[in-house]
Amino acid sequence: MTDAKKQAALDYHSQPFPGKLSVEITKPTSSAKHLALAYSPGVAEPCREIARDPENAYLYTGKGNLVAVISDGSAILGLGNLGPRASKPVMEGKGVLFKRFAGINSVDIEVDAESPQAFIDTVSRIAGTWGGINLEDIKAPECFEIERTLIEQCDIPVFHDDQHGTAIVTAAGMLNALEIAGKPIDQARIVCLGAGSAAIACMKLLVSCGARTENIYMLDRKGVIHSGRSDLNEYKAMFATETALRTLDEAIDGADVFVGLSGPNLLSAEQLGRMAASPIVFACSNPDPEIHPDLAHETRDDVIMATGRSDFPNQVNNVLGFPFIFRGALDVRATRINEEMKLAAVYALRDLAREPVPQAVLEAYEVDALEYGRGYIIPTPMDARLLDRVASAVARAAVDSGVARRPFPPHYPLTRVEDVYGG
């Protein structure tokens, strides 16, 4: 990043006042009568009603539209373990996206925990405050234990977006890319460079979509994860294959798909050249992908290319998922975000990319056309239809799978689209 861009980023966060979020008052407060209702003595009445039935918290407080964005700062973006306080700008940023795209209020919480159990204990004790919990930027493998335990202990959705948000958006784009390339998912040979939380979640969800575990070759810093290794944790071991392949250079030969969740410039042009016809490359390391899109297209004119960057087509961006997944979960008071809800989000995103793109989206991106194909396999974040399609699919899946505490709302959620995207 240039010095000018660095300064612009710092100015954005510090001017005209520090931070990116504020608290708003939702009730009138212009008179003594209003204040008596807002606090003492009027506030006693909803307190009594909630004590009588805890579910009344959804009726008399903002709990039902409030998500906590929680981190320990151990895996901040691509910056590594900078600690909880340094993660605060990212958690505030997540709150901005929740509000901007789905009308969800949020509070960021940075936990200085000496162990996964300490983190779990802290979060579980205060979980009743919110309607949902978004875990963020927690390193693997601790993130798996933390999420699994909190899901068991809490009666609200707990969702580690670095795992599942990335996986949902990746799977949606991948299903479209495979269709365009004419490659059945159960026959596709997939190479995944990276074995952290996002990589493992992506491969697990692709398996749920029809990919075969024996066709997936996952690599960590030591090379191919194979059945002969004795250094694998339980999460990597799920993808240990019977193979003689040991390196990326060996695994990439004839591969249909490359998914990169690792680091910059780790896939060479020569390696891309040895992939199968119509190779699919999701180079998602940010800001510098495993192979630059320009180099990929120079090397192969048949490549279907996606990155995590907004300045190239086919951006794999979590904002396509988490705001609308939580919107749907909150609106039916789901107790968790289960596999059915994740798959519903995948298929909603997949299908939306196949529809004609509204003029408003074209204008937002200053392009004349966007059509389903190699350069457009996944919707763009500024597509207002995401709120309707993804949130409603998730809400319906929650109801159908038995984890919702409210029925599917009538006319869902068409009136909210204009409200959320109008500002």
C-alpha positions as CSV (number, residue, x, y, z in Angstrom):
1,M,0.0,0.0,0.0
2,T,1.3,3.4,-0.9
3,D,2.0,6.1,1.7
4,A,-1.0,8.1,0.4
5,K,-3.4,5.1,0.8
6,K,-2.0,4.3,4.2
7,Q,-2.7,7.8,5.3
8,A,-6.2,7.7,3.7
9,A,-7.0,4.6,5.7
10,L,-5.8,6.1,9.0
11,D,-7.7,9.4,8.3
12,Y,-10.9,7.4,7.5
13,H,-10.7,5.7,10.9
14,S,-9.7,8.8,12.9
15,Q,-11.6,11.7,11.3
16,P,-13.9,13.5,12.1
17,F,-13.9,11.4,15.3
18,P,-12.4,8.0,16.0
19,G,-14.0,4.7,15.1
20,K,-16.7,3.6,12.6
21,L,-19.8,3.0,14.7
22,S,-22.0,4.9,17.1
23,V,-25.1,4.2,19.2
24,E,-28.5,5.6,18.2
25,I,-31.6,6.2,20.3
26,T,-34.7,4.5,18.9
27,K,-37.4,6.1,21.2
28,P,-38.4,9.7,21.8
29,T,-36.6,11.4,24.7
30,S,-37.8,15.0,24.4
31,S,-39.8,15.2,27.6
32,A,-39.7,14.2,31.2
33,K,-42.5,11.7,30.5
34,H,-40.3,10.0,27.9
35,L,-37.4,9.8,30.3
36,A,-39.6,8.3,33.0
37,L,-40.6,5.6,30.5
38,A,-37.1,5.0,29.2
39,Y,-35.6,4.6,32.7
40,S,-37.1,4.7,36.2
41,P,-39.9,4.1,37.0
42,G,-41.2,2.9,33.6
43,V,-38.3,0.5,32.8
44,A,-39.4,-1.7,35.7
45,E,-42.3,-3.0,33.8
46,P,-40.4,-4.7,30.9
47,C,-37.9,-6.0,33.6
48,R,-40.7,-7.8,35.3
49,E,-42.0,-9.2,32.1
50,I,-38.6,-10.6,31.1
51,A,-38.1,-12.1,34.6
52,R,-41.5,-13.8,34.1
53,D,-40.6,-15.1,30.6
54,P,-37.0,-14.6,29.3
55,E,-38.3,-14.8,25.7
56,N,-39.8,-11.4,26.4
57,A,-36.3,-9.9,26.0
58,Y,-37.0,-10.2,22.3
59,L,-40.1,-8.1,22.7
60,Y,-38.9,-5.3,25.0
61,T,-35.2,-5.0,24.1
62,G,-33.0,-4.9,21.0
63,K,-31.7,-8.4,21.7
64,G,-33.4,-9.9,18.6
65,N,-31.5,-7.6,16.2
66,L,-28.2,-7.5,18.0
67,V,-25.0,-9.5,17.1
68,A,-21.8,-9.6,19.0
69,V,-18.6,-9.6,16.9
70,I,-16.0,-11.3,19.1
71,S,-12.3,-11.9,18.7
72,D,-9.1,-12.7,20.6
73,G,-7.0,-11.1,17.8
74,S,-5.0,-14.2,17.2
75,A,-5.5,-14.3,13.4
76,I,-6.2,-10.8,12.2
77,L,-6.8,-10.7,8.5
78,G,-3.5,-11.6,6.9
79,L,-1.6,-9.9,9.7
80,G,-1.4,-12.7,12.2
81,N,-1.6,-12.6,16.0
82,L,-1.6,-8.9,16.9
83,G,-3.6,-9.3,20.0
84,P,-7.2,-8.4,20.9
85,R,-6.9,-4.6,21.0
86,A,-5.4,-4.5,17.5
87,S,-8.4,-6.5,16.2
88,K,-10.9,-3.8,17.2
89,P,-10.8,-1.9,13.8
90,V,-11.7,-5.2,12.1
91,M,-14.5,-6.0,14.5
92,E,-15.9,-2.4,14.1
93,G,-15.7,-2.9,10.4
94,K,-17.7,-6.1,10.6
95,G,-20.3,-4.1,12.5
96,V,-20.4,-1.6,9.7
97,L,-21.2,-4.3,7.2
98,F,-23.8,-5.9,9.4
99,K,-25.6,-2.6,9.6
100,R,-25.1,-1.4,6.0
101,F,-26.2,-4.6,4.3
102,A,-28.7,-6.2,6.7
103,G,-29.8,-3.6,9.1
104,I,-28.3,-5.6,12.1
105,N,-27.0,-3.8,15.1
106,S,-23.7,-5.1,16.6
107,V,-21.2,-4.6,19.3
108,D,-17.6,-5.5,19.1
109,I,-15.9,-7.4,21.9
110,E,-12.2,-8.1,22.1
111,V,-11.3,-10.8,24.6
112,D,-7.8,-11.1,26.2
113,A,-8.0,-14.8,27.1
114,E,-5.1,-16.9,28.2
115,S,-6.6,-20.1,26.8
116,P,-9.5,-21.3,24.6
117,Q,-11.4,-22.3,27.7
118,A,-11.0,-18.9,29.2
119,F,-12.3,-17.4,25.9
120,I,-15.3,-19.8,26.0
121,D,-16.1,-19.1,29.6
122,T,-16.0,-15.3,29.0
123,V,-18.3,-15.5,26.0
124,S,-20.7,-18.1,27.3
125,R,-21.3,-16.0,30.5
126,I,-22.4,-13.0,28.5
127,A,-24.1,-14.7,25.5
128,G,-27.6,-13.9,26.7
129,T,-27.1,-10.3,25.8
130,W,-27.4,-10.8,22.1
131,G,-29.4,-12.5,19.4
132,G,-26.3,-14.0,17.8
133,I,-22.5,-14.3,18.0
134,N,-20.1,-13.8,15.1
135,L,-16.7,-15.1,16.0
136,E,-13.9,-13.6,14.0
137,D,-10.1,-13.7,13.5
138,I,-9.4,-16.6,15.9
139,K,-6.5,-18.9,14.9
140,A,-6.8,-22.6,14.1
141,P,-7.1,-25.1,15.5
142,E,-8.4,-23.3,18.6
143,C,-11.2,-21.8,16.7
144,F,-12.8,-25.2,16.1
145,E,-13.0,-26.0,19.7
146,I,-14.2,-22.6,20.7
147,E,-17.0,-22.5,18.1
148,R,-18.1,-26.1,18.8
149,T,-18.3,-25.6,22.6
150,L,-20.1,-22.3,22.3
151,I,-22.7,-23.7,20.0
152,E,-23.3,-26.4,22.6
153,Q,-23.5,-24.0,25.5
154,C,-25.5,-21.2,23.9
155,D,-29.1,-21.0,22.7
156,I,-28.4,-18.4,20.0
157,P,-26.5,-18.8,16.7
158,V,-22.7,-18.9,17.1
159,F,-20.9,-18.6,13.7
160,H,-17.2,-18.4,13.0
161,D,-17.3,-16.4,9.8
162,D,-13.6,-17.0,8.8
163,Q,-14.7,-20.7,8.5
164,H,-18.2,-20.8,7.3
165,G,-18.7,-17.5,5.6
166,T,-15.7,-18.1,3.4
167,A,-16.8,-21.6,2.8
168,I,-20.4,-20.6,1.8
169,V,-19.2,-17.9,-0.7
170,T,-16.5,-20.2,-2.1
171,A,-18.9,-23.1,-2.6
172,A,-21.5,-20.9,-4.3
173,G,-18.9,-19.6,-6.8
174,M,-17.4,-23.1,-7.2
175,L,-20.7,-24.7,-8.1
176,N,-21.2,-22.2,-10.9
177,A,-17.6,-22.4,-12.1
178,L,-17.8,-26.2,-12.3
179,E,-21.0,-26.0,-14.3
180,I,-19.5,-23.5,-16.7
181,A,-16.4,-25.6,-17.1
182,G,-18.5,-28.8,-17.6
183,K,-17.0,-30.6,-14.6
184,P,-19.3,-32.6,-12.4
185,I,-18.4,-31.9,-8.8
186,D,-18.2,-35.5,-7.8
187,Q,-15.5,-36.0,-10.4
188,A,-13.5,-32.8,-9.9
189,R,-9.9,-33.2,-8.7
190,I,-9.4,-30.4,-6.2
191,V,-6.1,-29.0,-4.8
192,C,-6.4,-26.9,-1.7
193,L,-3.3,-24.9,-0.7
194,G,-3.8,-24.1,3.0
195,A,-5.1,-26.1,5.9
196,G,-6.3,-23.5,8.3
197,S,-9.9,-22.9,9.5
198,A,-11.1,-21.4,6.2
199,A,-9.6,-24.1,4.1
200,I,-10.9,-26.9,6.2
201,A,-14.4,-25.4,6.3
202,C,-14.4,-24.8,2.5
203,M,-13.5,-28.4,1.7
204,K,-16.0,-29.7,4.2
205,L,-18.8,-27.7,2.6
206,L,-17.7,-28.7,-0.9
207,V,-18.1,-32.3,0.3
208,S,-21.6,-31.5,1.5
209,C,-22.2,-30.1,-2.0
210,G,-21.1,-33.4,-3.6
211,A,-17.3,-33.3,-3.9
212,R,-15.5,-36.6,-3.0
213,T,-13.0,-36.5,-0.1
214,E,-10.7,-38.8,-2.0
215,N,-10.5,-36.3,-4.9
216,I,-9.3,-33.5,-2.5
217,Y,-5.6,-32.9,-2.0
218,M,-5.0,-30.5,0.8
219,L,-1.6,-29.0,1.6
220,D,-0.2,-27.3,4.6
221,R,3.3,-25.9,5.2
222,K,4.8,-29.5,5.2
223,G,3.1,-30.5,1.9
224,V,0.3,-32.8,1.0
225,I,-1.8,-34.0,3.9
226,H,-1.6,-37.8,3.4
227,S,-2.5,-40.8,5.4
228,G,1.1,-41.6,6.2
229,R,1.7,-38.5,8.3
230,S,1.7,-38.7,12.1
231,D,1.6,-34.9,12.8
232,L,-2.0,-34.2,11.8
233,N,-4.6,-32.8,14.2
234,E,-8.1,-34.2,14.0
235,Y,-9.3,-31.5,11.6
236,K,-6.5,-32.0,9.0
237,A,-6.8,-35.7,9.4
238,M,-10.3,-35.6,7.8
239,F,-8.5,-34.8,4.5
240,A,-5.6,-37.2,4.7
241,T,-5.6,-39.2,1.5
242,E,-3.9,-42.4,0.3
243,T,-1.5,-40.9,-2.2
244,A,2.1,-40.8,-3.2
245,L,1.9,-37.1,-3.9
246,R,3.9,-34.9,-1.6
247,T,4.2,-31.4,-3.0
248,L,2.1,-28.8,-4.7
249,D,4.1,-29.3,-7.9
250,E,3.1,-32.9,-7.9
251,A,-0.5,-32.4,-6.8
252,I,-1.3,-29.7,-9.3
253,D,-0.6,-31.9,-12.4
254,G,-4.0,-32.5,-14.1
255,A,-6.0,-30.8,-11.3
256,D,-9.4,-29.4,-12.2
257,V,-9.6,-26.9,-9.3
258,F,-7.1,-24.9,-7.3
259,V,-8.3,-23.3,-4.1
260,G,-5.7,-21.0,-2.4
261,L,-6.2,-19.9,1.2
262,S,-2.5,-19.5,2.0
263,G,-0.2,-16.7,0.8
264,P,0.9,-14.6,-2.1
265,N,2.5,-15.9,-5.3
266,L,2.5,-19.6,-4.3
267,L,1.0,-20.9,-7.6
268,S,3.3,-20.4,-10.6
269,A,2.4,-19.9,-14.2
270,E,4.1,-23.2,-15.0
271,Q,2.0,-25.1,-12.4
272,L,-1.2,-23.4,-13.7
273,G,-0.2,-24.5,-17.2
274,R,-0.3,-28.2,-16.1
275,M,-3.8,-28.1,-14.8
276,A,-6.6,-29.8,-16.7
277,A,-8.7,-28.0,-19.4
278,S,-10.8,-25.1,-18.2
279,P,-9.0,-24.9,-14.9
280,I,-10.8,-23.2,-12.0
281,V,-8.5,-21.1,-9.8
282,F,-9.8,-19.5,-6.6
283,A,-6.7,-17.6,-5.4
284,C,-8.1,-16.0,-2.2
285,S,-5.0,-14.8,-0.3
286,N,-5.5,-11.1,0.4
287,P,-4.4,-8.6,-0.7
288,D,-1.9,-10.6,-2.9
289,P,-3.4,-13.8,-4.3
290,E,-1.6,-17.1,-4.9
291,I,-1.3,-16.1,-8.6
292,H,-2.1,-12.7,-10.0
293,P,-5.2,-12.7,-12.3
294,D,-3.3,-11.0,-15.1
295,L,-0.6,-13.7,-15.0
296,A,-3.3,-16.4,-14.8
297,H,-5.1,-15.1,-17.9
298,E,-1.9,-14.6,-19.8
299,T,-1.0,-18.3,-19.0
300,R,-4.4,-19.9,-19.7
301,D,-7.1,-18.3,-21.9
302,D,-9.5,-21.0,-20.6
303,V,-9.0,-20.3,-16.8
304,I,-12.0,-19.4,-14.6
305,M,-10.4,-17.1,-12.1
306,A,-11.6,-15.8,-8.7
307,T,-9.8,-13.8,-6.0
308,G,-10.6,-12.1,-2.7
309,R,-10.0,-8.7,-4.3
310,S,-12.6,-6.1,-5.3
311,D,-10.7,-4.8,-8.3
312,F,-11.0,-8.1,-10.2
313,P,-14.1,-10.1,-11.4
314,N,-15.4,-12.9,-9.2
315,Q,-14.6,-11.6,-5.8
316,V,-14.9,-14.2,-3.0
317,N,-16.1,-11.8,-0.3
318,N,-17.7,-12.9,3.0
319,V,-20.0,-9.8,2.9
320,L,-22.0,-11.9,0.4
321,G,-22.9,-14.2,3.2
322,F,-22.7,-13.3,6.9
323,P,-25.0,-10.3,7.0
324,F,-27.8,-12.2,5.3
325,I,-27.2,-15.5,7.1
326,F,-27.6,-13.7,10.5
327,R,-30.6,-11.7,9.2
328,G,-32.4,-14.9,8.3
329,A,-31.3,-16.6,11.6
330,L,-32.4,-13.7,13.7
331,D,-35.7,-13.2,12.0
332,V,-36.9,-16.8,13.0
333,R,-34.9,-16.8,16.3
334,A,-32.8,-19.7,15.3
335,T,-30.9,-21.4,18.1
336,R,-28.0,-22.2,15.8
337,I,-26.8,-22.0,12.2
338,N,-26.8,-25.6,11.0
339,E,-25.6,-27.3,7.8
340,E,-29.0,-27.0,6.2
341,M,-28.9,-23.2,6.6
342,K,-25.4,-23.0,5.2
343,L,-26.3,-25.0,2.2
344,A,-29.4,-22.9,1.7
345,A,-27.1,-19.8,1.6
346,V,-24.8,-21.6,-0.9
347,Y,-27.6,-22.4,-3.3
348,A,-29.3,-19.0,-3.0
349,L,-26.0,-17.3,-3.9
350,R,-25.4,-19.8,-6.7
351,D,-28.8,-19.2,-8.3
352,L,-28.7,-15.4,-8.0
353,A,-25.6,-15.3,-10.1
354,R,-27.5,-17.0,-12.9
355,E,-30.2,-14.3,-13.1
356,P,-30.1,-11.0,-15.1
357,V,-28.2,-8.3,-13.2
358,P,-30.2,-5.1,-12.3
359,Q,-29.2,-1.8,-13.8
360,A,-28.4,-0.4,-10.3
361,V,-25.7,-3.0,-9.8
362,L,-24.2,-2.2,-13.2
363,E,-24.1,1.5,-12.3
364,A,-22.6,0.8,-8.9
365,Y,-19.7,-1.0,-10.6
366,E,-19.6,1.4,-13.7
367,V,-19.9,-1.5,-16.2
368,D,-22.2,-1.9,-19.2
369,A,-23.0,-5.6,-18.6
370,L,-22.6,-8.5,-16.2
371,E,-23.7,-11.9,-17.4
372,Y,-23.4,-15.3,-15.9
373,G,-20.2,-16.8,-17.3
374,R,-16.5,-17.1,-16.7
375,G,-16.2,-13.4,-15.6
376,Y,-19.3,-13.5,-13.4
377,I,-19.8,-16.6,-11.3
378,I,-21.0,-15.0,-8.1
379,P,-23.1,-12.0,-7.2
380,T,-21.5,-8.7,-6.3
381,P,-21.8,-7.2,-2.7
382,M,-23.8,-4.2,-3.9
383,D,-26.6,-6.4,-5.3
384,A,-29.7,-5.5,-3.2
385,R,-31.4,-8.8,-4.0
386,L,-29.0,-10.6,-1.6
387,L,-31.0,-9.5,1.4
388,D,-34.2,-11.1,0.1
389,R,-32.7,-14.2,-1.5
390,V,-30.1,-15.3,1.0
391,A,-31.8,-14.2,4.2
392,S,-35.1,-15.8,3.2
393,A,-33.4,-19.0,2.2
394,V,-31.6,-19.3,5.5
395,A,-34.7,-18.4,7.5
396,R,-36.8,-21.0,5.6
397,A,-34.1,-23.7,6.2
398,A,-34.0,-22.9,9.9
399,V,-37.7,-23.4,10.1
400,D,-37.7,-26.6,8.0
401,S,-34.8,-28.1,10.0
402,G,-36.4,-27.5,13.3
403,V,-34.0,-24.9,14.9
404,A,-36.3,-21.9,14.6
405,R,-38.4,-20.6,17.5
406,R,-40.6,-18.5,15.3
407,P,-42.5,-19.4,12.1
408,F,-41.4,-18.2,8.7
409,P,-42.6,-14.6,8.5
410,P,-45.2,-13.7,5.8
411,H,-44.0,-11.5,2.9
412,Y,-40.4,-12.0,4.0
413,P,-38.4,-9.7,3.8
414,L,-39.4,-7.5,0.9
415,T,-40.2,-4.4,2.8
416,R,-36.8,-4.4,4.5
417,V,-34.8,-4.3,1.2
418,E,-35.6,-0.6,0.6
419,D,-35.0,0.3,4.2
420,V,-31.6,-1.3,4.5
421,Y,-30.2,-0.3,1.1
422,G,-31.8,3.2,0.9
423,G,-29.2,4.9,3.2
